[in-house]
Amino acid sequence: MAAVTIIGIGDNGCVGMSAKAYNCIQKAQVLVGGERHLDFFSDFKGEKMTLKNGLMNAIYSIGEKCQEENVVVLASGDPLFYGVGDIITKKVGKEHVEIIPTCSSVQLAFSRIGKKWDDAKVISLHGRGIKGLVNKIRDEYKVFLMTDEVNTPSAISEYLQSYDETDWSFTVCENLEGSNEKIHQFANIADVKGDFSPLNVVILLRDPKKISKRSITARVEDAFQKRMPKKGLITKKEVRAIALMNMELCEDSTVWDIGAGSGSISMESALIAKNGHVYAVETDPLGVEICEENKRSFKVDNVTVVHTSAPEGLSDLPKPDRIFIGGTKGKMEEIISVCYEALKGEGVLVLSAITMQSVALALDVFEKIKLKPEVQLVQVSRGKPLAHYLRYEALNPIHLFTVKKEGK
């Protein structure tokens, strides 16, 4: 028997436990678990330890006790599925730990509705904020959510409705394997209201055909709310595509978009960095308003629109690993210097410049702070009809400066 045995247990207690797991408990000298789990073993003769005074304190005690006594830890379902298995193994050492799982909540929940789950997106909201959920499920048609006392089924329903994510069926599974198990299925997400048992999980399903198959970058300008007059003050899609490529965005990137304007770079960045966060920094109140509209339109709640001036208002933001500078309001040297200093090691900074004066100033600033950017002149012409013919109409040429910071 290992020094520490972690046993998965369901709400049906001993009934769903294997003979091997039950024998380990009988041989243990210390039994650790939550109160509802320990209640299944009222006749246990050894020491009982309740997990209620902080998980890390309990794990420290487990590490101490297992040096002289056999310890069994009871954990819900599969201890390696958002459970304590990994933490305890790292503390004690995998050579001293045996794990005996039972069915996880995701297996049980999908079995109740008769659906396979190997293609489901599994997301835990337990002890986590709900912000970013709408982005994570954008390309999914089958989602499993672990909830908590804040992120309840009703709260999740309200959140999804606020982003017009209403094409989901909604299933709430309460007290799985318990004597008071209940399965609630809602075809209309707006019908999910009221209270449910604290022990619940949620399944979201929708028609796979309703998932957008479009590219996540370089949407046409008319997809965005934008400032007028003329054709809208917005980074054109061809320039946007190259800028986003230069930024080398990752799923967990933290992005600053300085001089966000209508927020096209911010929205596209947020779609790519779906597990990260984008800070759209804009000083013009109208630009801030339009950014917020685009945020709702594109259903990206991992964007924070920051109404402030740069570089003064940047000090309170989390350090970025990607920066796009689209506007400087005459403060180019200060903004580049502050942004590059704030940029994490191996991060990327991309700056766009339109006027010759801005290009010349950018070159001077980068030389002054001893940086050698990659420079690109992006010149794009779009085909336009002319009677029965086709002509080209040139867009304003844009310079892009890209630098990558060294170090970790």
One Martini backbone bead per residue (centre of mass of N, CA, C, O) as a GRO file, in nm:
protein
  408
    1MET     BB    1   0.096   0.036   0.023
    2ALA     BB    2   0.077   0.351  -0.005
    3ALA     BB    3   0.126   0.632   0.168
    4VAL     BB    4  -0.074   0.754  -0.058
    5THR     BB    5  -0.430   0.737  -0.112
    6ILE     BB    6  -0.637   0.826  -0.385
    7ILE     BB    7  -0.996   0.844  -0.371
    8GLY     BB    8  -1.266   0.808  -0.554
    9ILE     BB    9  -1.593   0.969  -0.495
   10GLY     BB   10  -1.927   0.957  -0.465
   11ASP     BB   11  -2.263   1.024  -0.364
   12ASN     BB   12  -2.284   0.692  -0.306
   13GLY     BB   13  -2.024   0.601  -0.196
   14CYS     BB   14  -1.962   0.269  -0.138
   15VAL     BB   15  -2.129   0.157  -0.377
   16GLY     BB   16  -1.910   0.284  -0.604
   17MET     BB   17  -1.686   0.108  -0.483
   18SER     BB   18  -1.415  -0.061  -0.490
   19ALA     BB   19  -1.251  -0.313  -0.335
   20LYS     BB   20  -0.976  -0.178  -0.333
   21ALA     BB   21  -1.061   0.089  -0.203
   22TYR     BB   22  -1.190  -0.027   0.055
   23ASN     BB   23  -0.932  -0.173   0.162
   24CYS     BB   24  -0.759   0.083   0.194
   25ILE     BB   25  -0.936   0.206   0.415
   26GLN     BB   26  -0.906  -0.027   0.625
   27LYS     BB   27  -0.574   0.017   0.635
   28ALA     BB   28  -0.588   0.287   0.733
   29GLN     BB   29  -0.487   0.559   0.965
   30VAL     BB   30  -0.573   0.793   0.762
   31LEU     BB   31  -0.863   1.007   0.697
   32VAL     BB   32  -0.937   1.212   0.413
   33GLY     BB   33  -1.195   1.478   0.395
   34GLY     BB   34  -1.492   1.562   0.354
   35GLU     BB   35  -1.770   1.550   0.539
   36ARG     BB   36  -1.949   1.387   0.333
   37HIS     BB   37  -1.736   1.160   0.302
   38LEU     BB   38  -1.683   1.075   0.602
   39ASP     BB   39  -1.983   0.986   0.663
   40PHE     BB   40  -1.948   0.699   0.519
   41PHE     BB   41  -1.716   0.646   0.776
   42SER     BB   42  -1.812   0.605   1.092
   43ASP     BB   43  -1.630   0.321   1.151
   44PHE     BB   44  -1.365   0.450   1.159
   45LYS     BB   45  -1.067   0.402   1.367
   46GLY     BB   46  -0.906   0.625   1.287
   47GLU     BB   47  -0.795   0.909   1.165
   48LYS     BB   48  -0.955   1.224   1.108
   49MET     BB   49  -0.956   1.458   0.822
   50THR     BB   50  -1.068   1.777   0.752
   51LEU     BB   51  -1.153   1.972   0.465
   52LYS     BB   52  -1.165   2.324   0.601
   53ASN     BB   53  -0.862   2.489   0.652
   54GLY     BB   54  -0.731   2.451   0.394
   55LEU     BB   55  -0.563   2.289   0.156
   56MET     BB   56  -0.257   2.342   0.214
   57ASN     BB   57  -0.262   2.254   0.510
   58ALA     BB   58  -0.352   1.963   0.453
   59ILE     BB   59  -0.114   1.883   0.269
   60TYR     BB   60   0.100   1.923   0.479
   61SER     BB   61  -0.011   1.707   0.675
   62ILE     BB   62   0.008   1.472   0.480
   63GLY     BB   63   0.318   1.489   0.442
   64GLU     BB   64   0.375   1.422   0.743
   65LYS     BB   65   0.204   1.156   0.800
   66CYS     BB   66   0.317   0.966   0.558
   67GLN     BB   67   0.595   0.895   0.700
   68GLU     BB   68   0.426   0.690   0.928
   69GLU     BB   69   0.148   0.675   0.766
   70ASN     BB   70  -0.144   0.570   0.629
   71VAL     BB   71  -0.301   0.752   0.363
   72VAL     BB   72  -0.639   0.860   0.291
   73VAL     BB   73  -0.794   1.025   0.011
   74LEU     BB   74  -1.094   1.191  -0.047
   75ALA     BB   75  -1.240   1.232  -0.377
   76SER     BB   76  -1.405   1.362  -0.628
   77GLY     BB   77  -1.403   1.130  -0.840
   78ASP     BB   78  -1.148   1.244  -1.026
   79PRO     BB   79  -0.850   1.356  -0.887
   80LEU     BB   80  -0.742   1.459  -1.197
   81PHE     BB   81  -1.023   1.631  -1.214
   82TYR     BB   82  -1.002   1.907  -1.063
   83GLY     BB   83  -0.815   1.800  -0.830
   84VAL     BB   84  -0.584   1.684  -0.571
   85GLY     BB   85  -0.382   1.489  -0.709
   86ASP     BB   86  -0.156   1.676  -0.819
   87ILE     BB   87  -0.078   1.826  -0.557
   88ILE     BB   88  -0.002   1.579  -0.384
   89THR     BB   89   0.206   1.454  -0.574
   90LYS     BB   90   0.403   1.697  -0.562
   91LYS     BB   91   0.445   1.684  -0.251
   92VAL     BB   92   0.517   1.365  -0.212
   93GLY     BB   93   0.535   1.192  -0.465
   94LYS     BB   94   0.463   0.960  -0.704
   95GLU     BB   95   0.603   0.707  -0.557
   96HIS     BB   96   0.382   0.759  -0.294
   97VAL     BB   97   0.133   0.739  -0.502
   98GLU     BB   98  -0.214   0.641  -0.525
   99ILE     BB   99  -0.473   0.618  -0.779
  100ILE     BB  100  -0.843   0.584  -0.739
  101PRO     BB  101  -1.081   0.615  -0.954
  102THR     BB  102  -1.378   0.755  -1.060
  103CYS     BB  103  -1.625   0.900  -1.185
  104SER     BB  104  -1.674   1.178  -1.338
  105SER     BB  105  -1.883   1.442  -1.387
  106VAL     BB  106  -1.872   1.431  -1.697
  107GLN     BB  107  -1.954   1.136  -1.730
  108LEU     BB  108  -2.221   1.144  -1.576
  109ALA     BB  109  -2.368   1.372  -1.727
  110PHE     BB  110  -2.362   1.244  -2.016
  111SER     BB  111  -2.506   0.981  -1.936
  112ARG     BB  112  -2.783   1.120  -1.866
  113ILE     BB  113  -2.811   1.231  -2.188
  114GLY     BB  114  -2.672   1.040  -2.406
  115LYS     BB  115  -2.370   1.164  -2.449
  116LYS     BB  116  -2.088   1.227  -2.580
  117TRP     BB  117  -1.752   1.370  -2.449
  118ASP     BB  118  -1.486   1.380  -2.641
  119ASP     BB  119  -1.600   1.677  -2.778
  120ALA     BB  120  -1.574   1.843  -2.525
  121LYS     BB  121  -1.572   2.141  -2.350
  122VAL     BB  122  -1.377   2.199  -2.059
  123ILE     BB  123  -1.493   2.411  -1.783
  124SER     BB  124  -1.383   2.597  -1.503
  125LEU     BB  125  -1.563   2.810  -1.251
  126HIS     BB  126  -1.423   2.722  -0.999
  127GLY     BB  127  -1.291   2.995  -0.851
  128ARG     BB  128  -1.373   3.166  -1.106
  129GLY     BB  129  -1.412   3.371  -1.350
  130ILE     BB  130  -1.637   3.441  -1.621
  131LYS     BB  131  -1.447   3.586  -1.774
  132GLY     BB  132  -1.420   3.464  -2.120
  133LEU     BB  133  -1.632   3.246  -2.192
  134VAL     BB  134  -1.747   3.345  -2.469
  135ASN     BB  135  -1.473   3.292  -2.615
  136LYS     BB  136  -1.428   2.981  -2.547
  137ILE     BB  137  -1.724   2.899  -2.698
  138ARG     BB  138  -1.735   3.000  -2.994
  139ASP     BB  139  -1.619   2.702  -3.132
  140GLU     BB  140  -1.856   2.551  -2.986
  141TYR     BB  141  -2.115   2.269  -2.918
  142LYS     BB  142  -1.976   2.138  -2.649
  143VAL     BB  143  -2.030   2.201  -2.294
  144PHE     BB  144  -1.853   2.191  -1.979
  145LEU     BB  145  -1.953   2.304  -1.645
  146MET     BB  146  -1.806   2.423  -1.358
  147THR     BB  147  -1.932   2.529  -1.056
  148ASP     BB  148  -2.057   2.776  -0.817
  149GLU     BB  149  -2.187   3.011  -0.593
  150VAL     BB  150  -2.156   3.227  -0.832
  151ASN     BB  151  -2.146   3.024  -1.085
  152THR     BB  152  -2.440   2.975  -1.169
  153PRO     BB  153  -2.678   2.886  -1.380
  154SER     BB  154  -2.819   3.164  -1.376
  155ALA     BB  155  -2.563   3.336  -1.422
  156ILE     BB  156  -2.485   3.206  -1.690
  157SER     BB  157  -2.740   3.277  -1.843
  158GLU     BB  158  -2.719   3.585  -1.817
  159TYR     BB  159  -2.446   3.614  -1.949
  160LEU     BB  160  -2.515   3.493  -2.230
  161GLN     BB  161  -2.747   3.692  -2.293
  162SER     BB  162  -2.565   3.954  -2.293
  163TYR     BB  163  -2.426   3.809  -2.574
  164ASP     BB  164  -2.642   3.650  -2.745
  165GLU     BB  165  -2.618   3.340  -2.625
  166THR     BB  166  -2.914   3.151  -2.731
  167ASP     BB  167  -2.832   2.863  -2.898
  168TRP     BB  168  -2.869   2.697  -2.631
  169SER     BB  169  -2.874   2.427  -2.450
  170PHE     BB  170  -2.971   2.349  -2.096
  171THR     BB  171  -2.797   2.160  -1.840
  172VAL     BB  172  -2.877   2.046  -1.508
  173CYS     BB  173  -2.672   1.873  -1.265
  174GLU     BB  174  -2.773   1.723  -0.967
  175ASN     BB  175  -2.641   1.522  -0.746
  176LEU     BB  176  -2.460   1.305  -0.852
  177GLU     BB  177  -2.551   0.987  -0.722
  178GLY     BB  178  -2.760   1.084  -0.547
  179SER     BB  179  -3.068   1.068  -0.389
  180ASN     BB  180  -3.116   1.387  -0.520
  181GLU     BB  181  -3.113   1.357  -0.812
  182LYS     BB  182  -3.106   1.601  -1.093
  183ILE     BB  183  -3.248   1.676  -1.424
  184HIS     BB  184  -3.220   1.981  -1.617
  185GLN     BB  185  -3.395   2.077  -1.918
  186PHE     BB  186  -3.323   2.346  -2.160
  187ALA     BB  187  -3.407   2.493  -2.461
  188ASN     BB  188  -3.422   2.770  -2.308
  189ILE     BB  189  -3.204   2.985  -2.158
  190ALA     BB  190  -3.422   3.185  -2.023
  191ASP     BB  191  -3.537   2.947  -1.820
  192VAL     BB  192  -3.287   2.988  -1.637
  193LYS     BB  193  -3.387   2.981  -1.299
  194GLY     BB  194  -3.288   3.015  -0.993
  195ASP     BB  195  -3.234   2.749  -0.779
  196PHE     BB  196  -2.971   2.522  -0.694
  197SER     BB  197  -2.776   2.300  -0.618
  198PRO     BB  198  -2.446   2.330  -0.531
  199LEU     BB  199  -2.430   2.039  -0.674
  200ASN     BB  200  -2.329   2.132  -0.997
  201VAL     BB  201  -2.373   2.102  -1.353
  202VAL     BB  202  -2.305   2.201  -1.702
  203ILE     BB  203  -2.473   2.175  -2.024
  204LEU     BB  204  -2.385   2.269  -2.359
  205LEU     BB  205  -2.591   2.289  -2.662
  206ARG     BB  206  -2.543   2.280  -3.028
  207ASP     BB  207  -2.541   2.344  -3.352
  208PRO     BB  208  -2.266   2.308  -3.549
  209LYS     BB  209  -2.375   2.499  -3.790
  210LYS     BB  210  -2.361   2.772  -3.598
  211ILE     BB  211  -2.070   2.786  -3.646
  212SER     BB  212  -1.820   2.977  -3.723
  213LYS     BB  213  -1.591   2.968  -4.023
  214ARG     BB  214  -1.430   3.205  -3.989
  215SER     BB  215  -1.190   3.398  -3.970
  216ILE     BB  216  -1.013   3.562  -3.696
  217THR     BB  217  -0.908   3.756  -3.925
  218ALA     BB  218  -0.962   4.025  -4.120
  219ARG     BB  219  -1.205   4.201  -4.113
  220VAL     BB  220  -1.411   4.396  -4.235
  221GLU     BB  221  -1.485   4.722  -4.173
  222ASP     BB  222  -1.810   4.684  -4.163
  223ALA     BB  223  -1.801   4.506  -3.891
  224PHE     BB  224  -1.748   4.787  -3.766
  225GLN     BB  225  -1.761   5.025  -3.554
  226LYS     BB  226  -1.716   5.378  -3.652
  227ARG     BB  227  -1.559   5.652  -3.735
  228MET     BB  228  -1.631   5.958  -3.861
  229PRO     BB  229  -1.565   6.022  -4.163
  230LYS     BB  230  -1.592   5.876  -4.450
  231LYS     BB  231  -1.444   5.542  -4.403
  232GLY     BB  232  -1.316   5.534  -4.144
  233LEU     BB  233  -1.128   5.504  -3.845
  234ILE     BB  234  -0.948   5.228  -3.962
  235THR     BB  235  -0.788   4.942  -3.978
  236LYS     BB  236  -0.711   4.779  -4.232
  237LYS     BB  237  -0.725   4.447  -4.308
  238GLU     BB  238  -0.440   4.412  -4.430
  239VAL     BB  239  -0.286   4.549  -4.199
  240ARG     BB  240  -0.403   4.382  -3.970
  241ALA     BB  241  -0.293   4.107  -4.059
  242ILE     BB  242   0.008   4.185  -4.037
  243ALA     BB  243   0.013   4.289  -3.746
  244LEU     BB  244  -0.086   4.024  -3.613
  245MET     BB  245   0.145   3.853  -3.717
  246ASN     BB  246   0.375   4.023  -3.583
  247MET     BB  247   0.271   3.974  -3.280
  248GLU     BB  248   0.243   3.673  -3.205
  249LEU     BB  249  -0.010   3.549  -3.096
  250CYS     BB  250  -0.160   3.408  -2.814
  251GLU     BB  251  -0.399   3.264  -2.615
  252ASP     BB  252  -0.242   3.421  -2.344
  253SER     BB  253  -0.228   3.709  -2.414
  254THR     BB  254  -0.112   4.036  -2.326
  255VAL     BB  255  -0.271   4.339  -2.439
  256TRP     BB  256  -0.179   4.646  -2.597
  257ASP     BB  257  -0.392   4.916  -2.728
  258ILE     BB  258  -0.271   5.206  -2.858
  259GLY     BB  259  -0.495   5.386  -2.989
  260ALA     BB  260  -0.766   5.216  -3.066
  261GLY     BB  261  -1.022   5.356  -3.140
  262SER     BB  262  -1.241   5.123  -3.267
  263GLY     BB  263  -1.087   4.828  -3.202
  264SER     BB  264  -0.988   4.618  -3.418
  265ILE     BB  265  -0.733   4.503  -3.285
  266SER     BB  266  -0.860   4.421  -3.019
  267MET     BB  267  -1.073   4.220  -3.125
  268GLU     BB  268  -0.883   4.032  -3.281
  269SER     BB  269  -0.698   3.967  -3.043
  270ALA     BB  270  -0.921   3.841  -2.860
  271LEU     BB  271  -0.986   3.601  -3.052
  272ILE     BB  272  -0.702   3.477  -3.019
  273ALA     BB  273  -0.676   3.563  -2.700
  274LYS     BB  274  -0.897   3.378  -2.527
  275ASN     BB  275  -0.697   3.345  -2.252
  276GLY     BB  276  -0.663   3.643  -2.238
  277HIS     BB  277  -0.586   4.006  -2.262
  278VAL     BB  278  -0.732   4.328  -2.350
  279TYR     BB  279  -0.611   4.674  -2.378
  280ALA     BB  280  -0.804   4.953  -2.467
  281VAL     BB  281  -0.647   5.254  -2.542
  282GLU     BB  282  -0.846   5.561  -2.498
  283THR     BB  283  -0.912   5.920  -2.506
  284ASP     BB  284  -1.167   5.919  -2.674
  285PRO     BB  285  -1.496   5.900  -2.601
  286LEU     BB  286  -1.596   5.790  -2.874
  287GLY     BB  287  -1.397   5.556  -2.893
  288VAL     BB  288  -1.490   5.414  -2.636
  289GLU     BB  289  -1.782   5.365  -2.726
  290ILE     BB  290  -1.710   5.197  -2.981
  291CYS     BB  291  -1.552   4.975  -2.840
  292GLU     BB  292  -1.793   4.875  -2.674
  293GLU     BB  293  -1.965   4.797  -2.917
  294ASN     BB  294  -1.763   4.592  -3.040
  295LYS     BB  295  -1.748   4.408  -2.798
  296ARG     BB  296  -2.045   4.318  -2.817
  297SER     BB  297  -2.052   4.232  -3.117
  298PHE     BB  298  -1.793   4.019  -3.075
  299LYS     BB  299  -1.795   3.876  -2.799
  300VAL     BB  300  -1.555   4.027  -2.604
  301ASP     BB  301  -1.471   3.994  -2.255
  302ASN     BB  302  -1.135   4.023  -2.299
  303VAL     BB  303  -1.201   4.339  -2.290
  304THR     BB  304  -1.051   4.651  -2.187
  305VAL     BB  305  -1.165   4.973  -2.169
  306VAL     BB  306  -0.938   5.256  -2.159
  307HIS     BB  307  -0.983   5.581  -2.029
  308THR     BB  308  -0.685   5.720  -2.150
  309SER     BB  309  -0.363   5.836  -2.135
  310ALA     BB  310  -0.065   5.829  -2.313
  311PRO     BB  311   0.146   5.703  -2.067
  312GLU     BB  312   0.006   5.766  -1.787
  313GLY     BB  313  -0.226   5.514  -1.789
  314LEU     BB  314  -0.025   5.242  -1.781
  315SER     BB  315   0.075   5.168  -1.484
  316ASP     BB  316  -0.201   4.992  -1.399
  317LEU     BB  317  -0.131   4.778  -1.594
  318PRO     BB  318  -0.068   4.491  -1.702
  319LYS     BB  319   0.179   4.325  -1.823
  320PRO     BB  320   0.291   4.284  -2.141
  321ASP     BB  321   0.351   4.074  -2.456
  322ARG     BB  322   0.169   4.280  -2.629
  323ILE     BB  323   0.198   4.559  -2.873
  324PHE     BB  324  -0.009   4.826  -3.002
  325ILE     BB  325   0.059   5.123  -3.201
  326GLY     BB  326  -0.178   5.366  -3.345
  327GLY     BB  327  -0.143   5.610  -3.129
  328THR     BB  328   0.017   5.929  -2.979
  329LYS     BB  329  -0.044   6.239  -2.964
  330GLY     BB  330   0.272   6.344  -2.972
  331LYS     BB  331   0.405   6.078  -2.779
  332MET     BB  332   0.608   5.871  -2.899
  333GLU     BB  333   0.861   5.852  -2.721
  334GLU     BB  334   0.718   5.792  -2.452
  335ILE     BB  335   0.554   5.545  -2.541
  336ILE     BB  336   0.776   5.359  -2.641
  337SER     BB  337   0.944   5.355  -2.381
  338VAL     BB  338   0.726   5.252  -2.185
  339CYS     BB  339   0.639   4.998  -2.342
  340TYR     BB  340   0.914   4.855  -2.360
  341GLU     BB  341   0.959   4.840  -2.054
  342ALA     BB  342   0.685   4.674  -1.996
  343LEU     BB  343   0.772   4.454  -2.163
  344LYS     BB  344   0.811   4.143  -2.191
  345GLY     BB  345   0.998   3.895  -2.242
  346GLU     BB  346   0.963   3.823  -2.580
  347GLY     BB  347   0.813   4.049  -2.672
  348VAL     BB  348   0.581   4.250  -2.879
  349LEU     BB  349   0.618   4.543  -3.094
  350VAL     BB  350   0.374   4.747  -3.271
  351LEU     BB  351   0.398   5.011  -3.520
  352SER     BB  352   0.207   5.270  -3.666
  353ALA     BB  353   0.249   5.473  -3.974
  354ILE     BB  354   0.164   5.744  -4.200
  355THR     BB  355   0.339   5.976  -4.181
  356MET     BB  356   0.646   6.104  -4.244
  357GLN     BB  357   0.692   6.220  -3.962
  358SER     BB  358   0.634   5.957  -3.806
  359VAL     BB  359   0.851   5.786  -3.938
  360ALA     BB  360   1.096   5.960  -3.860
  361LEU     BB  361   1.045   5.953  -3.554
  362ALA     BB  362   1.054   5.649  -3.512
  363LEU     BB  363   1.345   5.608  -3.604
  364ASP     BB  364   1.471   5.794  -3.389
  365VAL     BB  365   1.366   5.650  -3.137
  366PHE     BB  366   1.484   5.367  -3.185
  367GLU     BB  367   1.777   5.470  -3.199
  368LYS     BB  368   1.787   5.603  -2.916
  369ILE     BB  369   1.703   5.304  -2.775
  370LYS     BB  370   1.851   5.077  -2.933
  371LEU     BB  371   1.663   4.988  -3.188
  372LYS     BB  372   1.582   4.728  -3.446
  373PRO     BB  373   1.346   4.738  -3.661
  374GLU     BB  374   1.106   4.611  -3.843
  375VAL     BB  375   1.026   4.726  -4.177
  376GLN     BB  376   0.706   4.819  -4.329
  377LEU     BB  377   0.543   4.869  -4.646
  378VAL     BB  378   0.197   4.907  -4.688
  379GLN     BB  379   0.053   4.841  -5.012
  380VAL     BB  380  -0.290   4.892  -5.115
  381SER     BB  381  -0.510   4.765  -5.372
  382ARG     BB  382  -0.843   4.795  -5.487
  383GLY     BB  383  -1.094   4.672  -5.658
  384LYS     BB  384  -1.287   4.870  -5.904
  385PRO     BB  385  -1.550   4.968  -6.066
  386LEU     BB  386  -1.561   5.065  -6.433
  387ALA     BB  387  -1.817   5.001  -6.552
  388HIS     BB  388  -1.688   4.722  -6.742
  389TYR     BB  389  -1.451   4.757  -6.542
  390LEU     BB  390  -1.125   4.745  -6.373
  391ARG     BB  391  -0.992   4.904  -6.095
  392TYR     BB  392  -0.766   5.084  -5.888
  393GLU     BB  393  -0.758   5.156  -5.529
  394ALA     BB  394  -0.574   5.332  -5.317
  395LEU     BB  395  -0.432   5.307  -5.016
  396ASN     BB  396  -0.288   5.400  -4.754
  397PRO     BB  397   0.018   5.395  -4.657
  398ILE     BB  398   0.193   5.171  -4.424
  399HIS     BB  399   0.388   5.167  -4.139
  400LEU     BB  400   0.579   4.897  -3.986
  401PHE     BB  401   0.696   4.839  -3.650
  402THR     BB  402   0.916   4.573  -3.526
  403VAL     BB  403   0.970   4.442  -3.190
  404LYS     BB  404   1.184   4.229  -2.988
  405LYS     BB  405   1.227   4.122  -2.675
  406GLU     BB  406   1.464   4.037  -2.467
  407GLY     BB  407   1.423   3.780  -2.278
  408LYS     BB  408   1.217   3.673  -1.984
   0.00000   0.00000   0.00000
